[in-house]
Amino acid sequence: MTRVWCSVTDWQNRRRALQGRGIGFVPTMGALHRGHASLVERCRAENEVVVASIFVNPSQFNDPKDLERYPRTLESDLTLLEGLGTDEVLVPNASELYPNGYRLRVEPVGDAPVMEAALRPGHMQGVMTVVLKLLGMVRPDRAYFGEKDYQQLTVVMSLVREFFIPTEIVPCPTVREATGLAESSRNRLLSPEGKEKAAWLFRALTTAANPAEARSILQAQDFVVEYVEERWGRRLAAAYLEGVRLIDNAGEAEYVTRS
C-alpha cells in the first residue's frame, strides 16, 4: 500500500523508520505520463524502497500564467504511482516546502546563462533550490531524472557534486510516442492537430544539417522558436506551438551534422 505524506514533519518521522534501507527517488511535478512511469519502474527495479514526490514548484516558473496553467491531476497520479508499486509519495504544498517563503535559494554564478537559464529568469535557481530541499528530505541512494530536460539534468548533477550530496543521479532516456513526440505533461494542453504537429520538434532536431536548418523547419511548421543549440553533445530546442512551450533534445547518435 502506498503511503501519502503532505506534512514535511510527518515524512521526516517516516524517513527515520526507513533508515538502513536502500531508497530510490523520483521527483515529479505531477500530471504523470509514460515517461514518469518509466522512471518509477526503473527505480522499483533497482531499489528496496521507492519514493516519489508530486510538487508543482512555484519558484521555477518565471511566468505566473504558466504556473496557473500547468496541469494538475493528483488523484490519477496517485493511482498510477500505486499501480507501479511506489511505497511512499510526498505531496507537500508550497507552505510546507517554503515555510519562510523563498528567502534562501541556490544561485548559480560564473558562466553566462544560456537557453532555459537565459530565457526564464529565476528558473534554474528554483530548480536547484527545490531539488536540494527534496534530496535533503528524502536522502535517497539514487534519484531518477529524465533526459528530456537535459539542461536541468546537467544542473542537478552539478548541484549534487558541488554540495557533496551522497545521491547517485540516474539519467533515464526520453520516452516517446510512435511519432517521435517526447512524452510531456504539457502535451495535454495541445489540440489533437497540435499534438500531431508537435512531432516535428524531434523530427527537425534529428534530420536538420545544423541548428539553423532545424529552426527553419520548425518555423515552417508554425512553431515560434526560442532556441536551437548544440551543447553537451546534444542538439536542444525550445519552441511554442499553440501557445504551449515544448522542449526536446537529441543526442549526437540521433542526428548527423553535415557541413
TINUDO-631275 format. One record per residue: residue in three letters; x, y, z of N, C-alpha, C in turn. Coordinates in pm, whole numbers, plus 50000, padded with zeros to 5 digits. Example, Ala and Ser with C-alpha at 12.3 -4.5 7.8 and 13.67 -1.06 7.14 Angstrom:
BEGIN
ALA513194943150780512304955050780513204967050780;SER512854977550708513674989450714512905000350787;
END
This chain:
BEGIN
MET500844988050000500005000050000500875012550000;THR500535022049914501285034449904500905043950017;ARG501905049350084501665059450188501845073250127;VAL500955082450158500995096150104501255105850218;TRP502225114650196502655123950301502515138350253;CYS501725146150324501555160350293502375169150386;SER502685164150504503425171650605504905167850601;VAL505765177850594507205175250596507615168750728;THR507035173350839507375167650970506985152850977;ASP505785149650929505345135750930506255127150842;TRP506635132550726507535125050639508875122850707;GLN509425132950773510715131450839510665120450945;ASN509555119451014509395108551111509395095051040;ARG508695094350928508665082150850510045078750794;ARG510775088950750512105086650693513045080350795;ARG512935084150920513775078151024513505063251037;ALA512245059251015511895045051024512465037050907;LEU512845043950799513385037250681514915036650682;GLN515515041550787516975041850795517575027950772;GLY518595027350688519255014750661518725007350540;ARG517635012150482517065005750363517465013750239;GLY517655006550128518035013150003516865020849945;ILE517045033649920515945042349878516225048449741;GLY515255047149653515285053949524514205064549522;PHE514445075249446513565086949450513275091949308;VAL511985094749283511565100549155510825113549184;PRO511465125049168510765137749188509965141549064;THR508715146049082507885149948969507075162449004;MET506495168448900505535179348921504115174548889;GLY503925161348887502595156048863502225155948716;ALA500915154348688500425152548551501225141348485;LEU501255129848553502175119148517501785112348386;HIS502805107448316502625100748188503595089048179;ARG503705083148060504545071248044506015073948075;GLY506445086248051507825089648083508095088548232;HIS507195094248313507325092948458507245078248500;ALA506315070948438506155056848473507445049048450;SER508165052448343509425045348315510465048248422;LEU510465060448477511385063748586511055055548711;VAL509765054848743509345047348861509645032548845;GLU509415027348725509675013148701511155009948718;ARG512015018548668513445016048686513835017348833;CYS513265027248899513525029149042513085016849120;ARG511925011349086511404999449154512344987549135;ALA512914986449015513784975148985515134975949056;GLU515534988149096516894990049146516974993749293;ASN515844994649361515864999349499514884991649587;GLU515184991249715514324984549811513054992549839;VAL513195005649849512075014549878511985024949767;VAL510785026949714510555036949608509785048649665;VAL510395060449654509765072949699509565081849577;ALA508395087849565508135097749460507605110349526;SER507755121349455507155133849503506325140049392;ILE505265146949432504445154749340504375168849397;PHE505025178149328505035191949376505245201249257;VAL504245209449227504385219549123505105231349186;ASN506385232449157507265241749227507115256049176;PRO506515264849255506275278449204507545286249177;SER508635283049247509845291049233510555289249099;GLN510185278949022510855276948893510025282048776;PHE508885288248804508065294148699508305309148696;ASN508845314148586509035328548575507775335548524;ASP506815327648475505555333248424504405328048510;PRO503745336748588502635332248674501515325448596;LYS501285329548472500235323248392500605308848357;ASP501885306448335502345292848306502155283948428;LEU502445289348546502235281848670500755278548688;GLU499895288148663498455285948680497935275648581;ARG498505275548461498025266748355498575252548366;TYR499625250548445500265237548449499265226848494;PRO499185215448424498165205348457498355199648597;ARG497235197648666497265191548799496245180148802;THR496745168048821495905156048813496245146648929;LEU496145151849051496675144749167496035130949185;GLU494725129949174494055117149201494545106149106;SER494585109348977495045099148881496545096648896;ASP497305106748935498745104948959498985094849071;LEU498245096249180498415087149293498005072949256;THR496965071749175496525058549129497615051849046;LEU498215059748957499285054448872500485050148957;LEU500885058549052502045055349134501815042849219;GLU500595041449270500305029349348500365017049260;GLY499835018249139499875006849047501285002849007;LEU502215012149014503605009348980504415004449099;GLY503775003349215504454998049332505245008349411;THR504875021049400505545031549478505195029849625;ASP506195030549711505965028549854505525041349925;GLU506165052549891505935065049962505805076249860;VAL504815085049881504635096549792504545109249876;LEU505405118849844505385131749911504545141349828;VAL503545147449892502665156949824502565169549909;PRO503665176549930503625188550013503055200349935;ASN502525210250007502175222849940503325232649956;ALA503185244249894504295253849893504655258450034;SER503675259850121503975264650256504765254250336;GLU504665241550299505455231150365506915231550319;LEU507125233250188508495233250137509165246950150;TYR508375257350158508925270850175508265277450296;PRO508485272150415507785277350534508125291850567;ASN509275296350523509685310150546509725318250416;GLY508955313550320509005319950190510245315950113;TYR510465322950005511575319549915512775328649945;ARG513195328850071514245338250112515645332350104;LEU515755319050103517045312450084516965304049958;ARG517945305849869517905298849741519315295849692;VAL519405286449599520685283049537520825291649411;GLU521905299149404522095308649294523335304949214;PRO523195300349089524365297249009525075310048966;VAL526395309948971527185321548929528285316748835;GLY528925326248769530045322748682529695324148537;ASP529425312948472529155313148328527885321148297;ALA527885327648182526695334848137525545324948119;PRO524335328748159523205319548144522905316647997;VAL522515304247970522195300047833520845292947833;MET520215292847718518975285447692517945287947801;GLU517565277547875516505278947975516855289348081;ALA518105289548124518535299048227518465313348176;ALA518755315448047518725328847990517305333547962;LEU516475324547915515125328247872514105328347985;ARG514405321248092513455320148203514155324748332;PRO514225337648354514945342748472514425336448602;GLY515355331548681514995325348808514645310648799;HIS514495305448678514065291448662515075281648721;MET516345282948683517325273448732517565274948882;GLN517475287148933517565288849078516445281149148;GLY515245282049092514105274949150514265259949144;VAL514775254949031515015240549016516045235849117;MET517185242849124518245238649213517805239149359;THR517055249449393516625250949532515675239949573;VAL514675236949489513705226749528514335212849526;VAL515235210249432515895197149428516765195349552;LEU517455205849593518265204949715517375201949836;LYS516225208449845515285205949955514785191449952;LEU514385186849834513815173349824514855162649853;LEU516075164449799517115154549828517475154549976;GLY517435166350039517695166850183516615160150264;MET515375160850219514265154350289514275139250271;VAL514515134850149514385120550117515685113050146;ARG516825119550123518135113350141518215099850068;PRO517945100049938517925087449863519325082949823;ASP519455070049799520685064749742520785068349594;ARG519645068149526519585071449383518355080349358;ALA518505089549262517375097749218517335097349066;TYR516155096449010515955093748868515385105948797;PHE516085110148691515685121848613515675118348465;GLY514665122848394514585120448251515525129548174;GLU515935125148056516845132747972516135143047886;LYS514815143347886514115153047800514515167347836;ASP514545170447965515025183548009516505181948041;TYR517325182047934518735178447951519515189048027;GLN519175201548005519875212148079519595210948228;GLN518355208048263518035206048405518835194348462;LEU518955183748386519735172148431521185176048460;THR521805183848371523185187948394523305196648518;VAL522315205248542522325213948659522195205748787;VAL521315195948787521125187448905522395179548935;MET523025174448831524275166848853525355175948910;SER525425188448863526375198048919526055201149064;LEU524775202649094524345205649231524805194749327;VAL524615182249289525005171049375526505170749397;ARG527255173649292528725173849308529165185349397;GLU528625197249373529065209249445528765208449596;PHE527625202249631527215201849771527485188149836;PHE528265179749767528685166849823527485158649871;ILE526435158649792525225151149827525435136449789;PRO525305127249884525605113149856524465105849786;THR523985111649677522915105749596523415104049454;GLU523245092249398523575089949257522435095049171;ILE522735103949078521725108748983521725099348863;VAL520575093448835520465083348729519715089548611;PRO520405092648500519715097748380518945086548311;CYS517745089648266516895079648200516455084748064;PRO516465076147961516125080447825514715086047816;THR514545095347724513235101247697512295090847638;VAL511085090247689510055081347635509285089047528;ARG509075082847414508435089647301507215082047250;GLU506315089647189505195083547119505695078146986;ALA504845070946915505255064946788505695075546688;THR505165087646699505535098546608506885104546639;GLY507455101046754508695107146799508495118046902;LEU507265122346922506985132747021507345127947160;ALA508125136047231508515132647368507315133647460;GLU507145123647546506095124247646506325136447736;SER505275144047759505375156147840504025159247900;SER504035164448021502785168548085502095179548005;ARG502885187547934502325198747859501615194247731;ASN501885181947686501245177247562499725177547572;ARG499195175647693497745175247709497105188947689;LEU497915199447683497395212847656497245215547506;LEU497765206547422497685208047277496375202447223;SER495905208047113494785202147041495255189246974;PRO494345180546929494785168546857495655171846736;GLU495285182546664496085186546548497455191846593;GLY497465199446702498715204546753499635193546802;LYS499065183446865499875172446914500535164946798;GLU499795163446689500365156946572501505165346514;LYS501295178546506502315187346452503525188246544;ALA503305186646675504395187846772505505177646748;ALA505185166746678506205156646648507315162246560;TRP507055173546493508085179846412509255184846495;LEU509055186946624510155191946707511325182046706;PHE511045169546738512105159446737512565156446595;ARG511615156546501511955153846361512965164146309;ALA512755176746342513675187146296515045185546361;LEU515055182146489516335180546559517165169246501;THR516535158846454517265146946409517545146746259;THR516865155146180517055154746035517765166845979;ALA517785177846051518415190046000519935188745998;ALA520565195745905522015195445895522675203046008;ASN521975212946061522545221546164521405228546238;PRO521715235446347520645242246423519855252446342;ALA520525259646252519805269646172518765263046083;GLU519105251746025518145244645941516995239046025;ALA517305234046144516235229046233515275240346268;ARG515805252246294514955263746324514015266846207;SER514555266646086513745269445967512645259145948;ILE512975246545972511965235945960510825238346058;LEU511165241646180510155243846283509305256146253;GLN509925266746208509165278846175508185276246060;ALA508585267745967507695264145856506495256145903;GLN506605249946021505515242146078504755250046186;ASP504925263346184504185272446273504665272546417;PHE505855267446445506445268746577507015282846594;VAL506925288146714507635300346750508885295846825;VAL510035296746760511255290546813511985300146907;GLU512315295147025513135302847118514615300047097;TYR514975287447084516385284347056516495270446996;VAL517525268646916518035255446878519545256546892;GLU520125248646981521555249547008522155235647025;GLU523475235047012524205222647035525145224647153;ARG524925216847259525735217247380525745203247441;TRP526825200047514526935187447587526755175247497;GLY527125176647370526935165547277525475162947243;ARG524645173347258523215172047226522815183647135;ARG521735181947064521065192946994519755195347068;LEU519575207547118518465210647207517615221947150;ALA516325221647180515425231947129514305234847228;ALA513825247047219512595251147288511775259347190;ALA510475256547185509605263647091508165263147140;TYR507405273047097505985273547129505165268447012;LEU504115260947045503125256546947501765257647013;GLU500855264646950499525267347008499645273747147;GLY500695281647165500885288247294501465279447402;VAL501795266947369502345257347465503855256447443;ARG504605257847549506065257347538506555242947547;LEU507275238647445507775224947436509295225247428;ILE509945215447492511385213847480511685199447442;ASP512855197647379513295184147344514765184847309;ASN515385173347294516775172847254517075159347190;ALA518175158847119518625146547055520125145247074;GLY520575132947097521995130447110522685129946976;GLU524005130846978524765130846853524505118246769;ALA524235107246833523975094846760522645095446685;GLU521775104946723520445105946661520395116246547;TYR521405124546536521445134046426522835133946362;VAL522875137946239524135138446164524385152846122;THR525505158346163525855171946127526585171745992;ARG526075179245895526665180045762527175194145740;SER528355195245683528925208545656528325214345529;
END
